[in-house]
Amino acid sequence: MSKIKRRDFIKTATAGAVGISIAGNIYGGVLQKKEQSAKRIGIIGLDTSHATAFTKALNDPSAGPEFGGFRVTAAFPKGSNDIKSSVDRIPGYTEEVKKSGVEIVNSIDELLKRTDYILLETNDGRLHLEQAVQVMKAGKTMFIDKPVAASLADAIAIYKLAARLNVPVFSASSLRYIPGADEVAKGSIGQVLGADTYSPATLEKTHPDLFWYGIHGVETLFTVMGTGCLSVSGTFTDDWDHVTGLWTGNRIGTFRGIRKGKSDYGGIVFGEKGILTLGKYSGYNALLAEIIKFFQSGIPPVRVEETIEIFAFMQAASESRKLGGTPVLVKSVLKEAEIEADIKVNAYSI
């Protein structure tokens, strides 16, 4: 978890709405460190390269101690129903993980009986709530790959159900661990006063604007800025997104989404003591090491409030686009989404 000094967004912007109902339950001593000998990981969804990358790293005979002896032992390949770029990957990725000794099963229920920890890798965030509920009912510690869900309401519902069922859940983009972010967290430039980040921002019609791919650069922005975003506005074209967030303390953070020209990941962080340019993206292993630590401890390395605020930022950006760039209050999208989330949670009768 980032150690960057920051104001608590839940206190300053949402008057405790999401913080009390979710974080108060999850982090009030519910998630205690677990001692478990089983190290079998199951994957849901073989429609993303993340699934094959994680499997190769974990099941490599020369895997280092940072992976703690955990292995992917089974996978349920079904991912998206209708996103062609995802559906078309499933046969090839299924064969690829089988070469690493992974058993292919026919249902999530069967997967849960054969494994102890879950990587929810389905590329389609619309399916995550339904899939996550099955995992949480079984009491399995779970990492949910980006995006947590295809809507802010679904993301909130997942964390509320996790709190209700006492199940550890963690989600993050690998861009949270971009080189340089750890230096910022250690105070190398003092208090962070602002940041500008960028990443590819490919669009997918089934997901709100930034939810599909822009989330990578947005997560980098929150990694260095922390929580406390009050309002979001933006300029949007076919080729670019330029989204500006106003944080507490008059701090400004921006995200540039790239759809034309050279694509890359990175950013610049402005601090009291210096200005730091973030390094180049360095792959999945840093995230995977954090996932394994999470599986071992049951303690998510990123606060629920921060993950939810990332999605609120992206939802507010979508609203701003519809309003021609007008600023949108983060607390307003959170309030509306939590009402919808409560309806979804109650529908499961858990």
N, C-alpha and C positions, 0 to 999 in steps of 0.2 A: 504494500500500500504506500502511496506517495506520502512523504513526510513534509511536503511543501506547506509552509504556514498559510492558512487560508481561513476565511470566515465561514461559518457553517451556514450553508444555503438554506437548510431547512428552517433555521431560526429566523433568517432575514427575509426570505422570500415566500415561503409557503406556510408559515405559521404552524409548522409541525404536521401538516396534513399527511404527506406521504411518509415523512420521517417517523412519526409516532406509530402509524399503522403498519409499517414494514420494518424499518430499521430497529425500532424499539423492541420488536419481537425477536428478530433474528440476532441482534447483537447484544441482547440483554442476558447473555449467558446461555442461550439456547444451543449455539454451535460450539460445543466443547471439543477439544482435541481427542481424536480417536486412535486407539491402538488396534490395528487390524493387520492380520498376516496375509490375507488374500490380496492379490495384486492384479486381478484379471480386469481388463478394460474392454468394454463393449462400445461399438460405434453405431450410431443411428444415422444413416444417410451416406451413401457413397457417390454423391453427385457434386463433390467439391474436391479440389486438389489438396485441401487441408487434411482430409481423411487419409489420403495416401501418404502425405508428407509426415504426419504424426505416426502412422503405422511403421513406416520405414525407419524413422528415428528410434522409436521405442523397441522395435523388434530386431534391430541390428545387433548381432552378437557382440559387437564391440562397443555397445552403448555405454556411456559413462555413468558415474555414480549419481549425477544430477537427475537421472531418470528412475533411480531407486528400485530397479528390478521390475518395474511395471511393464506389462506387455498387453498389446491388443490381441485378444484371443477369439473374439467373435464380432460379427457385424451384420446388421440388417440393412441391406443396400438401398431400400426404397427411399427416395428423396422427393423432389418436387413432382407434382402431377402434370404440370403444363408449361414450365419454363424450359424451352427447348434446349438451351445451352446447358442446363443441368441434367435433364432427362437423358440426353445423348451421351453423357459421360459415364453413366452408371455401369453399363456392361464392361467397359475398359477398366474402370477403377475397381470393379469387383474382381476381375481377373488379377489385377495388380496386387491387391491385398491378400488374395489367396496364396500368392507366391511367398508371402511373408508368414505363412502358417495360420492365417486367420480363417476360422470357420464361418461360413455364410449361413444365416438362419432366415426363417420365413416370416417372422413376426417380432414385434418389440417385446411381447410377452415371453417368447422363447429366448430372446436375447437377455432379458432381465434375469432369467433363471440360470444362465450360464456365466454371468459376469457380476462384478462387484462395484464397478465405477463406470460412469457413462460419459462419452463424448458425443453430444448432440450436434452432429455436423450437417444435417440437412440444410442445403443452401437456401431453401425457400422459407423465409421467416414466418409466412402465413401459417405454417404447420407446427411451429414450435410450441405454442400453448398446448395444443392437444397432445403432442408427443411428450412434452415435459410433464404433463399431469400423470401420464402412465408411469414415468420414471419416478416421480416424487411419491406416488402412491406405494411404490415398491420400496421406498426409503433409500434409494441409491444416490450417493453424492454425484453431482453432475456439473460438467462444464458445457455451456451453451455457446457455440461459435456465433460470430457476428452474422446478421443482427440478432439480438435477443429475440426480437419479434418484428413483424412487419407493421406494427402500430404501437404507439406509446401506451395505449390501454392494455394491449396484450402483454407488453413488457411489465407493466405494474401488476397485472393479474398474476403473472408467473411468480414474481417475488412475494406477493401476498400469500399465494398458495404454498410457497416454499416455507414461509414463516409459520403458517398454520400447521404444516405437516412436519416441521422440524427437519427439513432436508437442506443441506448445504448446496447452494447454487452459485456459480461464478461465470461471468462472461467478460470477454475483452477482445479487442483486436491486437494482433501482434505488434501493431504500430505504437502501442503503449510503451513498448520496450525499445524504441528507437534509440540509437546511441546519442548520448548527451542528456537524455531525460533524467537519468540517474544522477548526473552531476547537478542538475537544477534542483532535484529533490534533496540533495545534500547541502544545498545553500550556496553553491559556488558563485552565484550572481546575486545573492541576497533575495529579498522578497521579489516575487515576480509581479511586474507592473503591467505587462502586456505580452502578447505573442501573436505571430502570424504563422499559420501552418498551411500545408497544401498536400494534395494527393489526387490521384485519378478519381473521377466521380461519374463513372458509367451509370446510365439510367436503366431501370427495369420497370416496365409499366405496371407491374403487380405490386410494387413497393413505392412508398413516398420518396421523393427526390433523393435525399442523401442517405436513406436507410440502406440502399443496396450496396454502394461502394464508397460513397463519400464519407461514410462512418469512420473509415480508417484515419483520415486526416483530422476529423472532428475528435476522435479519441485522443490523438496526439495533442490537440489543443487543450483538452481537459486534463490530460496528464500533467501538463506544465502550469496551467492556469488554476486548476482545482475547481471546486464548486463555487457557486455564487453568481451565476449568470442571471441577470434581471430581465433583459429584453434582447430581441434578435431582429435584425433587418437584413436586407440583402439586395443585390443586383443579380439578375439571372438572364442568361442568354443561352442559345443552343450550344455554345462552345464552352461556356464558363459559368461557374457560380462564384459569387464573392459575398460571403456571409459575415456580418459583423455582430458580435455580442458585446453588450455592456455589462460588466461585472460590478459587484460591490466595490467600493473604494475608488470609483471612477476609473477602473481598469478596463481596457479594451482588448478583445481577442478576435482575430479574424481567421476565416478558413477560405481558401481558394480551391474550388473543385475544377479539375482539368478534364476537358473532353476533346481538345484539339492541340496539336503540336506535341512536343516532348512531354511525357508523363513521368512523374517521379514522386517520391515522398520526402518531406522535410519540413523545415521551419526555422524561424528566428525567435528567440525569447529575450525579452527586455527586462532587466532587473535593476535593482537599486545600485548594485556594485559592478554591473557589466552587462554585455550583450553576448549571447551565445547562439551559434548556428548549430542546429541539430545535425547529426551525422546521417549517413546513408542507411537505408533499411537493410537489416542484416539477417533476415530469415525468421523461421518459426521457433528455433530452439529455445530462445529466451522465454517466450510465452509458454512453451511446453514444459520447461523446468518449473515455472510458476504453477502450472496446472497440477503437476505431480506433487509439489509442496502442498497444494490445496487438498488433493486427494488424501495425503498423509495426515493433515491436521484438521480438515473440515472447516478451516477458517479462510474465507475468501480474501484475496489480497487487495481487492478493490471494493470500496464501500458501496452498498446498495444505492445510497443517495446520489453518488457520482454517476453510476451507470444509468439511473433513471433520468438524471439531469442531461446527460448526453442525448438521450432520446427526446427529451423535452426541447432541447436546443434544435434538433433536427426537425421536430414537428413544428416548432415556431418558425423555422426557416421556410417550411412549406407553406405555412399560413401567410407569411410575409410575401412570398412570391405571388400568391393569389390576390393579395392586396396591393400589388404593384410596388413592393419594397417597403411598405409601411412597417414601423417597428411593432412587434408583437410581444406582449408580456409573457414570460416563461410561466409565471404562476397561473395565468389564465388557461394555458393549454394543459397544465398539470391538473387543475381543478376539474376541467371538463373530462379529461382522460380518466381520472380516478373514479368519477361517477360511472363511466362505462366499464371500468375494470371491476368495480364492485358487483355489477350485474353479471359479468362473466364468472367471477369467483363464486357467487351464490348459485349460479346454474350448475356447478359441479357438486353441490351439496356435500362438501367435504368438511 
